[in-house]
Amino acid sequence: MKRAVIFGGAPVDPAVQPPVPAADLMLCADAGLRLAKAMQIVPDQVTGDFDSLGYVPKEEGAGVAVHPARKDETDLILSAEYALAHGCTELWFYGALGGRLDHTMANFQMLRLLADRGAKGILVDEKHWITLQRGGTAFYPRREGMYFSLFSLSERCEDVTLEGVAYPMCHGSFSGSFPLGVSNEILAEKAAVTVGNGDLLVIYARD
């Protein structure tokens, strides 16, 4: 499995971001270059229309891909597509949360796009760890001080079983129109989440 870390331009404090995992590619989407530099990361590729950064970068040793401002894809998606084209199937995103709400919603939808391409996306900041589970069984470790919330990104998530949590479920369902899974807590060492079908948004969050 190949991993990419992608830096977006949301206004986050570099000093409090979670540690960056080792990765095969370090990528920046537009103003994400500022975050990468602040976190002392040297990117392999910088992609975007650079309206947010304000200039076209010339990073030594890094590729720079300039795209027009009028396009369908966000700069973050363009960076994700670069990672996918280079064989990465696990994509971590920093600077993808905490900015404009419409950008955050776009990034949640991007998790579904990545799942369509056979990849896993993870959005992180100092208060959140977020991913998408498309069917199957997954295990999530208890994280001290963090809530464990689940939401249906598809119309419904069916045949859902939750074990090791404060509010368990056995072959239940989540609806895209009712937030049944908000503010659960993991009590065991790991929670087991099984989804028969549907796209389940998995969110760790702290106050």
PyMOL commands that set and color helices and strands:
alter all, ss='L'
color gray80, all
select helices_A, chain A and resi 14-16+32-38+75-85+101-116
alter helices_A, ss='H'
color red, helices_A
select strands_A, chain A and resi 2-7+25-29+45-48+63-66+88-94+120-124+128-141+147-152+156-163+169-175+181-184+190-205
alter strands_A, ss='S'
color yellow, strands_A
deselect
rebuild
show_as cartoon
